[in-house]
């Protein structure tokens, strides 16, 4: 039996509390001026029909009305006004307590006083290098199961790196800055907040006490080292620690900090800190308006009657392993081993040709690994008693009903990008001379390659050459190949399903639900292009992935690289190509009922929704409904389950303590639902902390508005990944787009890469898994 809690408390006021607000017509320019002029004295809130009005509320006693007229509100019945007033009161309260504010709102962010620096004490570690716990506060208006609006104050817990010394101090300490970005500090526009930072540029060299910069945008090409600060990114924290302590000592110190952070971000510690924080805040007198104190209730769910939200555990989807739909299972691995892949009767070719690319000193080890991958490890079992099983007993060949492949090895002359590219070209020449095509390339790479820049990384070099010739690529690190068989079986398991999908196979599909309408589920992602962080013109490429409702991967498309103002037009063209292709292939009639569901990783703008309207009119479809579902990762809510005591790990520890079950959905309004794509059991180890829910938000222009249906479908699509046997952290509509962006971003830096490759048939495969 679960015991669910939010990391939030209800904010209320006395029932008789009233405020008088000034009212004026909305003007962006005027609103900006008012907020700048009256910061800390008034709250300005845009509201009214289509945001046409601005309401102003005095935050201090005796201030005159700002507005053309006055309107009185019972604050207990105006949550839209109470929510921002409560956050403003909290901000002022922390200022009065002399707590340094890092960010004033959305969210309000400040350093936690306890614990202090997570970096352990070391005689050579200066106080200006820190990793700290950060508290974040945000107010949200939600609706509970009774459709009643409530204002919640959420408290989040994160970590943050700090490098407080100026660049001159770093130079004096012997820390090289060349190639690293620096920032300058200037007083914040809000005097209640710590100094704001501005990215200044990348250091090319130091000339005396002056840093010479490149990629400085419109700013100066140099900066005084005493007035510049190294950007507080993780890699820069590591860079400083290595120089100050030496690589070995720095690794130990940083590992201790990671361990400490993991403890504080775990379920019990995170919840304990949140409870202590709210207990402290209840001792303070925060007034949302003069004479009106904020009342903070108990944690939502901590006391009987405080959890009033509708929730459910979504069942695992039924997977289908044959076209007739008779061979099913809810466990992908078990179903695959029992029934074989969905397309085993139709998949071709059964006799694969595999090119192996590896460094010559490791050819024997790669050959041994390949044998394990193809033939399996039937003698390696995991679990005990009734849980004992052999995860990779069948191997790739028998699991996917294939014949023994023809394997040819091509060794590299070294470990450089050029060496790998040359070996790939040798493989292509061999296939050309032999008049055949490679069905797969297995490439041995080194773990250290990930530290290289994209242009010199052999991982991307092999992708660039082989994808150009329509050869799917599966890379494996040497460290992975050397794992003990008891660990290797899990790697081979996941690698097998991704490889089968890459070569065009269909391992399984979702069991289709009866429906009248044709339904397509479309993922919309994007890739930003810029030659630098401060200079250069940014361009954007849109990526769409199209699936049938049973999870069949139909196709993907991408827009041209365009300026953001032309993105909607290009997105419309891309969607038109994709949907028209499916419509033609499936022979839709203009009068057929059609449902289009879009999963997006950013809030759709109205002009993007207009593009879909335009598309529907162009296609001549008369019965179409559509939904825009925004998968929101950045939101303030965490869900705890105090009844979950955790799952034992191989090391004897407990993982996922207080984590909710995968599939938990909590409706926090008619158009918003929290959904746990990952549960405590899905964590790999104790230090992985707490899985956080995603927020599913329905766009107001959507004409299909069944949030229960959309939430369950999103969960099904997260369980339908062919990249591994464990569920994806997001629906594959979005997850696949993310994987594409990650690879395309790296490939575009490779000299041999031709973006037009993605216009070839290879783009219709799952090349990115």
C-alpha positions in Angstrom: 0.0 0.0 0.0 1.6 3.3 -1.1 1.7 6.5 1.0 2.1 9.3 -1.5 3.4 12.8 -0.7 4.2 15.9 -2.7 7.2 18.1 -2.0 4.7 20.9 -1.5 2.4 22.5 1.1 -0.9 24.3 0.5 -0.8 28.1 0.9 -3.9 29.7 2.3 -5.0 32.9 4.0 -7.7 33.8 6.4 -11.2 33.5 4.8 -11.9 37.2 5.3 -8.6 38.4 3.7 -9.1 40.9 0.9 -6.8 43.0 -1.2 -7.5 46.0 -3.3 -5.8 45.9 -6.7 -5.2 48.6 -9.3 -6.3 47.8 -12.8 -4.8 49.0 -16.0 -4.7 47.9 -19.7 -1.9 45.6 -20.7 1.1 46.9 -22.5 4.3 44.9 -22.5 6.5 48.0 -22.5 4.6 49.7 -19.7 4.5 46.5 -17.7 8.3 46.1 -17.9 8.7 49.7 -16.8 6.4 49.3 -13.9 8.0 46.2 -12.6 11.5 47.8 -12.9 10.4 51.0 -11.1 8.3 49.4 -8.3 10.3 46.1 -7.7 9.7 45.0 -4.1 6.9 47.5 -3.5 4.2 46.2 -5.8 3.2 42.9 -7.5 2.1 43.3 -11.1 0.1 40.3 -12.5 -1.2 40.1 -16.0 -4.6 38.5 -16.3 -8.1 39.1 -17.7 -9.5 37.9 -20.9 -6.6 37.0 -23.2 -4.3 38.7 -20.8 -5.7 42.1 -21.6 -5.4 43.6 -18.1 -2.7 44.1 -15.5 -3.5 44.0 -11.7 -1.2 45.7 -9.2 -1.1 44.9 -5.5 0.8 47.0 -2.9 3.2 44.9 -0.9 3.8 47.5 1.8 1.5 49.6 4.0 0.6 53.1 2.8 1.5 52.8 -0.8 -0.8 54.5 -3.3 -2.9 52.7 -5.9 -1.3 52.1 -9.3 -3.9 51.8 -12.0 -6.8 53.5 -13.7 -9.4 51.9 -11.3 -9.5 49.7 -8.2 -11.0 46.2 -7.8 -11.4 44.3 -4.5 -10.6 40.5 -4.3 -11.3 37.9 -1.6 -7.8 36.5 -1.7 -8.9 33.0 -0.6 -11.0 32.7 -3.7 -8.4 34.2 -6.1 -5.6 31.6 -6.4 -4.3 33.2 -9.5 -3.4 36.2 -7.4 -2.5 34.4 -4.2 0.2 32.2 -5.9 2.5 35.0 -7.1 1.9 37.0 -3.9 3.0 34.1 -1.8 6.2 33.7 -3.7 6.9 37.4 -3.5 6.3 37.2 0.3 8.8 34.3 0.5 11.4 36.2 -1.5 11.1 39.3 0.8 11.2 37.1 3.8 14.5 35.5 2.8 15.9 39.0 2.0 14.9 40.1 5.5 16.7 37.1 6.9 19.8 38.2 4.9 19.9 35.0 2.9 21.6 35.5 -0.5 19.1 35.0 -3.3 20.5 33.4 -6.5 17.3 33.8 -8.5 14.2 35.8 -7.5 11.4 33.7 -9.1 10.4 30.9 -11.5 11.9 29.4 -9.4 13.1 31.4 -6.3 16.5 29.9 -5.7 18.9 30.2 -2.8 21.8 28.2 -1.2 20.9 25.9 1.6 22.8 26.8 4.8 23.1 23.2 5.9 24.7 21.1 4.6 27.6 23.3 3.7 30.2 22.5 1.1 29.8 18.9 -0.2 33.5 18.9 -1.3 35.4 17.3 1.6 38.0 19.2 3.5 41.5 19.0 2.0 44.5 21.1 2.8 45.0 22.1 -0.8 41.3 22.7 -1.5 40.4 26.4 -1.2 37.1 27.7 0.1 36.2 29.3 -3.2 35.7 25.9 -4.8 32.4 24.4 -3.7 29.5 22.1 -4.5 26.4 23.1 -2.6 22.8 22.1 -2.0 20.4 24.6 -3.5 16.7 25.1 -2.5 14.2 26.1 -5.1 10.7 27.4 -4.4 7.8 27.8 -6.7 4.1 28.3 -6.3 1.6 26.6 -8.6 -2.2 26.6 -8.8 -3.5 23.1 -9.2 -6.9 21.4 -9.2 -7.5 18.3 -7.0 -9.9 15.4 -7.5 -12.8 17.5 -6.4 -12.0 20.1 -9.1 -11.1 22.6 -6.4 -8.2 25.0 -7.1 -5.4 25.1 -4.6 -2.2 27.1 -4.3 0.8 24.9 -3.5 4.3 26.0 -2.5 6.8 23.4 -3.8 10.3 23.0 -2.4 12.9 21.4 -4.7 16.5 20.3 -3.9 19.4 20.4 -6.3 23.1 20.8 -6.3 25.2 23.6 -7.7 28.9 24.2 -8.4 30.5 27.4 -7.3 33.9 28.8 -8.4 34.0 32.1 -6.4 37.6 33.2 -7.1 38.3 35.6 -9.9 40.5 34.6 -12.8 43.6 36.4 -11.5 43.4 34.2 -8.4 43.2 31.1 -10.7 46.1 32.2 -12.8 48.2 32.8 -9.6 47.3 29.3 -8.5 48.7 27.9 -11.8 45.3 27.1 -13.3 45.3 27.5 -17.1 42.3 29.2 -18.6 43.0 28.9 -22.4 40.0 27.4 -24.2 37.6 28.0 -21.3 34.6 30.3 -21.1 34.6 33.1 -18.5 31.9 35.3 -17.2 31.7 38.8 -15.7 29.6 39.9 -12.8 27.5 43.0 -12.6 24.9 44.2 -10.1 21.5 42.6 -10.6 18.6 44.8 -11.7 16.8 43.5 -8.6 18.9 44.8 -5.6 17.6 41.9 -3.5 19.4 39.4 -5.7 23.1 38.5 -5.9 25.1 39.8 -8.8 24.0 38.5 -12.2 26.6 36.9 -14.5 27.1 37.5 -18.2 29.0 35.2 -20.5 32.1 37.1 -21.7 33.8 34.7 -24.1 36.4 32.0 -24.5 39.9 32.6 -23.4 42.6 32.4 -26.1 45.5 33.6 -24.0 46.5 35.7 -21.0 48.4 38.9 -21.6 49.6 40.1 -18.2 46.5 40.7 -16.2 44.3 40.8 -19.3 42.4 37.8 -20.8 42.2 37.9 -24.6 38.8 36.4 -25.7 37.3 34.8 -28.8 33.6 34.1 -29.3 32.8 37.2 -27.3 29.8 38.2 -29.4 29.1 41.9 -29.2 31.1 42.3 -26.0 34.7 43.4 -25.7 37.5 41.2 -27.0 39.4 41.3 -23.7 38.7 41.5 -20.0 40.6 42.2 -16.8 41.4 38.8 -15.2 40.5 40.3 -11.8 37.0 41.1 -13.0 36.3 37.8 -14.7 35.3 34.4 -13.3 35.6 30.9 -14.7 32.2 29.6 -15.7 31.0 27.3 -12.9 30.3 24.2 -15.0 31.1 20.7 -13.8 34.1 20.3 -16.2 35.6 23.5 -14.9 35.2 22.4 -11.3 37.0 19.1 -12.2 39.7 21.1 -14.1 40.4 23.3 -11.0 40.4 20.3 -8.7 42.9 18.4 -10.9 45.3 21.4 -11.0 45.1 22.0 -7.3 45.2 18.5 -5.9 46.6 16.3 -8.7 44.5 13.9 -10.8 44.5 11.0 -8.2 43.6 13.1 -5.2 41.0 15.2 -7.2 39.3 12.0 -8.3 38.9 10.8 -4.7 37.7 14.2 -3.5 35.2 14.6 -6.3 34.0 11.0 -5.8 33.3 11.8 -2.1 31.4 14.9 -3.2 29.3 12.8 -5.6 28.6 10.3 -2.9 27.5 13.1 -0.5 25.3 14.7 -3.2 23.7 11.3 -3.9 22.9 10.9 -0.2 21.2 14.4 0.0 19.3 13.8 -3.2 18.1 10.3 -2.1 14.4 9.9 -1.1 14.8 10.0 2.8 17.3 12.8 2.9 15.6 14.9 0.3 12.3 14.6 2.1 13.9 15.2 5.4 15.4 18.5 4.2 12.1 19.6 2.6 10.2 18.9 5.9 12.8 20.8 8.0 12.6 23.7 5.5 8.8 24.0 5.7 8.9 23.6 9.5 11.3 26.6 9.6 9.2 28.7 7.3 6.1 28.1 9.5 8.0 29.9 12.3 8.4 33.0 10.2 5.8 35.6 9.5 5.4 36.0 5.7 2.8 38.5 4.6 1.4 38.1 1.1 -0.1 41.7 1.5 0.0 44.1 4.4 -1.7 42.5 7.4 -2.4 39.2 5.6 0.0 36.4 6.7 0.5 33.3 4.6 -0.6 30.1 6.2 1.5 27.0 5.2 -0.3 23.7 5.7 1.2 20.2 6.1 3.0 18.4 3.3 0.4 17.3 0.8 -0.2 13.6 1.6 1.4 13.6 5.0 -1.8 13.8 7.0 -5.2 12.2 6.4 -7.3 14.1 4.0 -4.5 16.2 2.5 -4.1 13.9 -0.6 -7.1 14.7 -2.7 -5.7 14.1 -6.1 -6.8 11.4 -8.6 -4.1 8.9 -9.1 -3.6 5.5 -10.7 -0.8 3.0 -11.5 -0.9 2.5 -15.2 -0.6 -1.1 -16.2 2.3 -2.3 -18.3 1.2 -2.4 -21.9 0.6 -5.7 -23.7 3.2 -6.4 -26.4 2.5 -8.4 -29.6 5.0 -10.8 -31.1 3.2 -11.9 -34.3 1.0 -10.1 -36.9 -2.1 -12.2 -35.9 -1.9 -10.7 -32.4 -2.2 -14.0 -30.6 1.3 -14.2 -29.2 1.5 -11.6 -26.4 3.3 -10.7 -23.2 3.8 -7.8 -20.9 7.5 -8.5 -20.5 9.4 -7.8 -23.7 12.4 -10.1 -23.0 10.3 -13.1 -21.9 7.9 -12.6 -24.9 10.8 -12.4 -27.3 12.5 -15.5 -26.1 9.2 -17.4 -26.0 7.7 -16.3 -29.3 10.5 -14.8 -31.3 10.3 -11.3 -33.0 7.2 -9.9 -34.5 8.5 -10.1 -38.0 10.4 -13.4 -37.9 8.5 -14.9 -40.8 9.0 -12.0 -43.1 12.3 -10.4 -42.1 15.0 -10.6 -44.7 17.9 -11.2 -45.1 18.3 -14.0 -42.6 21.9 -14.5 -43.6 23.6 -11.2 -42.5 26.9 -9.8 -43.6 28.7 -8.1 -40.7 31.8 -5.9 -41.0 33.9 -5.7 -37.8 36.0 -2.6 -37.3 38.6 -2.8 -34.5 42.1 -1.9 -33.5 44.5 -4.7 -34.5 45.9 -5.3 -30.9 42.4 -6.2 -29.8 41.2 -8.4 -32.7 41.2 -11.6 -30.7 39.2 -10.0 -27.8 36.7 -8.5 -30.3 36.3 -11.9 -32.0 35.6 -13.6 -28.6 33.0 -10.9 -27.7 31.3 -11.3 -31.1 31.0 -15.0 -30.6 29.2 -14.4 -27.3 26.9 -11.8 -28.9 25.9 -14.1 -31.8 25.7 -17.5 -29.9 24.7 -16.3 -26.4 25.9 -17.3 -22.9 23.6 -20.2 -22.0 25.6 -21.2 -18.9 25.4 -17.7 -17.3 22.4 -17.5 -14.9 21.3 -14.7 -12.6 19.0 -14.7 -9.6 18.2 -17.6 -7.3 15.5 -20.1 -6.8 12.4 -19.4 -8.8 14.0 -16.1 -10.0 17.0 -17.9 -11.6 17.2 -17.4 -15.3 19.8 -17.2 -18.2 19.2 -13.7 -19.6 21.2 -14.3 -22.8 21.0 -18.0 -23.4 19.8 -17.9 -27.0 22.2 -15.3 -28.4 21.4 -12.9 -31.3 21.1 -15.6 -34.0 18.6 -17.9 -32.3 16.6 -15.1 -30.5 15.9 -13.3 -33.8 15.5 -16.5 -35.9 18.5 -15.7 -38.1 21.1 -17.8 -39.8 24.9 -17.7 -39.1 26.2 -14.5 -40.5 29.3 -13.9 -42.7 31.7 -11.9 -40.7 34.8 -10.0 -42.0 37.2 -8.0 -39.8 38.9 -4.8 -40.8 41.6 -3.6 -38.5 42.6 0.0 -37.9 46.3 1.2 -38.1 45.8 3.1 -34.9 43.3 4.8 -32.6 42.9 8.1 -34.5 39.8 9.2 -36.2 41.6 8.9 -39.6 42.6 5.3 -38.8 39.0 4.3 -38.2 37.7 6.2 -41.3 40.3 4.3 -43.4 39.2 0.9 -42.0 35.6 1.8 -42.8 36.5 2.8 -46.3 38.3 -0.5 -46.7 35.1 -2.3 -45.7 33.0 -0.3 -48.2 35.5 -1.1 -51.0 35.3 -4.8 -50.1 31.5 -4.8 -50.4 31.7 -2.8 -53.7 34.1 -5.3 -55.2 32.1 -8.2 -53.9 28.9 -6.7 -55.1 27.1 -7.0 -51.8 26.0 -4.7 -49.0 26.9 -4.9 -45.3 23.8 -5.4 -43.1 25.7 -4.3 -40.0 29.0 -2.8 -38.9 30.2 -3.7 -35.4 32.8 -1.2 -34.3 35.2 -1.5 -31.3 35.9 1.9 -29.7 37.6 3.1 -26.5 35.9 4.7 -23.5 38.3 7.6 -23.7 36.9 8.6 -27.1 34.1 10.4 -25.3 36.6 12.9 -24.0 37.6 14.0 -27.6 35.9 16.7 -29.5 33.4 15.6 -32.1 35.6 16.4 -35.1 38.4 14.0 -33.9 36.2 11.4 -32.3 36.5 8.0 -34.1 32.9 7.2 -32.9 31.5 9.9 -35.1 34.0 9.2 -37.9 32.8 5.7 -38.3 29.1 6.8 -38.2 29.9 9.5 -40.9 31.5 7.0 -43.3 29.3 4.0 -42.8 25.9 5.8 -42.7 26.8 7.5 -46.0 26.8 4.0 -47.5 23.6 3.0 -45.7 25.3 0.6 -43.2 23.8 0.6 -39.7 26.5 0.9 -37.0 26.8 -0.7 -33.5 29.7 0.5 -31.4 31.0 -1.3 -28.3 33.8 -0.1 -26.0 36.7 -2.3 -25.1 35.8 -2.0 -21.4 32.4 -3.3 -22.1 33.8 -6.3 -24.0 36.0 -7.1 -21.0 33.2 -7.3 -18.5 32.7 -10.5 -16.6 30.1 -12.7 -18.2 27.7 -12.2 -15.3 27.6 -8.5 -16.1 28.0 -8.9 -19.9 24.8 -10.8 -20.3 22.8 -7.6 -19.5 24.8 -5.5 -22.0 24.4 -8.2 -24.7 20.6 -8.3 -24.0 20.1 -4.6 -24.6 22.6 -4.6 -27.5 20.7 -7.4 -29.3 17.4 -5.6 -29.4 18.9 -2.3 -30.5 20.9 -4.1 -33.2 17.9 -6.0 -34.5 16.0 -2.7 -34.8 18.9 -1.0 -36.5 19.0 -3.6 -39.2 15.3 -3.1 -39.9 13.8 -5.7 -37.7 10.6 -5.3 -35.6 11.1 -7.0 -32.3 7.5 -6.4 -31.1 4.6 -3.9 -31.3 2.0 -2.6 -28.8 -1.3 -4.4 -28.8 -3.6 -2.2 -30.8 -6.8 -1.0 -29.0 -10.1 -1.0 -30.9 -10.8 2.4 -32.4 -12.7 4.0 -35.2 -10.3 6.8 -36.1 -7.0 6.5 -37.9 -4.4 7.6 -35.3 -0.9 8.8 -35.7 1.5 9.7 -32.8 4.0 12.3 -33.9 7.1 13.3 -31.9 8.5 16.8 -32.6 12.0 17.6 -31.6 14.6 20.1 -32.7 18.3 20.6 -33.2 19.9 24.1 -32.8 22.9 25.1 -34.9 25.3 27.8 -34.0 28.9 28.3 -34.8 29.5 29.6 -31.2 27.9 30.3 -27.9 27.9 34.1 -28.3 28.5 34.9 -31.9 27.1 33.5 -35.1 23.6 33.2 -36.3 21.6 30.4 -34.7 19.6 28.1 -37.0 17.1 25.4 -36.1 16.2 22.0 -37.6 12.9 20.4 -36.7 12.8 16.6 -36.4 9.6 14.6 -36.6 9.1 10.9 -35.8 5.8 9.3 -36.9 4.3 6.2 -35.3 1.1 4.3 -35.7 -1.0 3.8 -32.5 0.5 0.3 -32.1 4.0 1.8 -31.9 5.0 0.9 -35.5 7.8 3.2 -36.5 6.6 4.6 -39.8 9.1 7.3 -40.8 10.9 10.4 -39.7 11.5 13.7 -41.4 13.4 16.9 -40.8 13.2 20.5 -41.8 15.8 22.5 -43.5 18.1 24.5 -41.2 16.3 27.9 -40.9 16.1 30.9 -38.7 13.7 30.6 -35.9 11.2 33.0 -37.5 10.8 30.6 -40.4 10.7 27.4 -38.3 6.9 27.1 -38.2 6.7 27.3 -42.0 9.3 24.6 -42.4 7.7 22.5 -39.7 4.4 22.6 -41.6 6.1 21.4 -44.7 7.8 18.5 -42.8 4.5 17.4 -41.2 2.7 17.7 -44.5 5.3 15.3 -46.1 5.0 12.8 -43.3 1.2 12.7 -42.9 0.6 12.8 -46.6 3.0 9.8 -47.0 1.1 7.8 -44.4 -2.3 8.9 -45.7 -1.4 7.7 -49.2 0.0 4.4 -48.1 -3.0 3.6 -45.8 -5.5 5.0 -48.3 -7.3 7.4 -46.0 -10.5 8.8 -47.4 -11.2 12.5 -46.8 -14.2 11.7 -44.6 -12.4 9.2 -42.4 -12.0 10.0 -38.7 -8.4 11.0 -38.0 -6.6 11.6 -34.7 -3.2 13.3 -34.6 -1.4 13.3 -31.3 1.8 15.4 -31.0 4.4 14.8 -28.3 6.5 17.9 -28.0 9.5 18.8 -25.8 8.6 22.5 -25.6 5.4 24.4 -25.2 3.8 24.8 -28.6 3.3 28.4 -29.6 -0.1 29.3 -31.2 1.5 29.9 -34.5 2.8 26.3 -34.5 -0.7 25.1 -33.7 -1.8 27.2 -36.7 0.6 25.2 -38.9 -1.3 22.1 -38.0 -4.7 23.7 -38.8 -3.3 24.8 -42.1 -2.0 21.2 -42.7 -5.4 19.7 -42.0 -7.1 22.1 -44.4 -4.4 21.3 -47.1 -5.0 17.6 -46.7 -8.7 18.0 -47.2 -9.6 16.0 -44.1 -13.0 16.8 -42.7 -13.1 14.8 -39.5 -9.8 15.5 -37.6 -9.0 15.9 -33.9 -5.6 16.6 -32.6 -3.8 17.0 -29.3 -0.5 18.8 -28.4 1.0 17.1 -25.4 4.0 18.9 -23.9 6.3 16.6 -22.0 7.7 19.0 -19.4 10.9 18.0 -17.6 11.5 21.3 -15.7 8.8 21.7 -13.1 8.8 21.9 -9.3 7.1 18.7 -8.2 8.5 15.6 -6.7 6.4 12.6 -5.6 7.5 10.5 -2.6 6.1 7.1 -1.5 7.0 6.6 2.2 5.8 3.0 2.0 8.6 2.1 -0.4 11.5 0.8 1.7 13.6 0.3 -1.4 15.0 -2.6 -3.5 18.3 -4.4 -2.6 21.2 -3.9 -5.0 24.0 -6.3 -5.8 26.2 -4.4 -3.5 23.8 -5.0 -0.6 22.5 -1.4 -0.4 19.0 -0.1 -1.1 18.0 1.8 -4.2 14.8 3.8 -4.8 13.8 4.4 -1.2 10.7 6.5 -1.1 10.5 6.4 -4.9 7.0 6.0 -6.4 6.1 3.1 -8.6 6.7 3.3 -12.4 3.5 4.2 -14.1 2.1 6.3 -11.2 0.0 9.2 -12.7 -1.4 12.0 -10.6 -3.9 14.4 -12.2 -3.2 18.0 -10.9 -5.7 19.6 -13.2 -7.9 19.1 -16.2 -5.0 19.6 -18.6 -2.0 18.6 -16.4 -0.8 15.2 -15.1 2.3 14.1 -13.4 3.6 10.8 -14.7 6.4 8.6 -13.4 8.1 7.1 -16.5 10.7 5.7 -14.1 10.3 4.0 -10.8 12.6 3.1 -7.9 13.3 -0.4 -9.3 14.5 1.1 -12.6 17.4 2.8 -10.9 20.7 1.1 -11.4 22.3 1.8 -8.1 21.9 3.4 -4.7 23.6 6.7 -5.7 21.1 7.3 -8.5 18.8 9.1 -6.0 15.2 9.7 -6.7 13.5 9.4 -10.1 11.5 12.5 -10.8 8.1 12.6 -12.5 7.4 14.3 -15.8 4.6 16.8 -16.2 2.3 16.2 -19.1 0.5 19.4 -20.2 -2.2 19.7 -22.9 -2.1 22.7 -25.1 -5.2 24.9 -25.0 -5.7 24.6 -28.8 -6.0 20.8 -28.6 -9.3 19.5 -29.9 -8.8 16.0 -28.5 -8.7 16.5 -24.7 -8.9 13.1 -23.0 -6.0 13.4 -20.6 -6.4 9.9 -19.2 -6.1 8.4 -22.7 -3.2 10.6 -23.6 -1.3 9.8 -20.3 -1.7 6.1 -20.6 -0.6 6.2 -24.3 2.5 8.3 -23.3 3.4 5.6 -20.7 2.9 2.8 -23.3 5.3 4.6 -25.7 7.9 4.8 -23.0 7.7 1.0 -22.5 8.0 0.5 -26.2 11.6 1.4 -26.7 13.8 -0.8 -28.9 17.0 0.7 -27.6 17.0 -1.6 -24.5 14.7 -3.9 -22.6 14.2 -1.5 -19.8 11.7 1.3 -20.3 12.8 4.6 -21.7 12.8 7.7 -19.5 10.4 9.4 -22.0 8.0 8.3 -24.7 10.0 7.1 -27.7 8.3 9.8 -29.8 10.5 12.3 -27.8 13.3 9.9 -26.8 14.1 8.9 -30.4 14.2 12.6 -31.4 16.6 13.2 -28.6 18.9 10.4 -29.7 18.8 11.7 -33.3 19.7 15.2 -32.2 22.6 13.9 -30.1 24.1 12.1 -33.0 23.4 14.7 -35.6 25.0 17.4 -33.4 28.2 15.3 -33.2 28.2 14.3 -36.8 28.0 17.9 -38.1 31.5 18.6 -36.8 33.0 15.6 -38.7 34.7 16.8 -42.0 33.5 13.8 -44.0 29.9 14.1 -42.9 27.3 15.0 -45.5 23.9 16.1 -44.0 22.2 14.9 -47.2 22.8 11.3 -46.0 19.7 11.8 -44.0 17.7 12.1 -47.2 18.7 8.6 -48.2 16.8 5.4 -47.1 19.1 5.0 -44.0 16.9 7.7 -42.4 14.0 5.3 -42.5 15.8 2.9 -40.2 16.4 3.1 -36.5 20.0 4.2 -37.2 20.2 6.3 -34.0 19.5 3.6 -31.4 
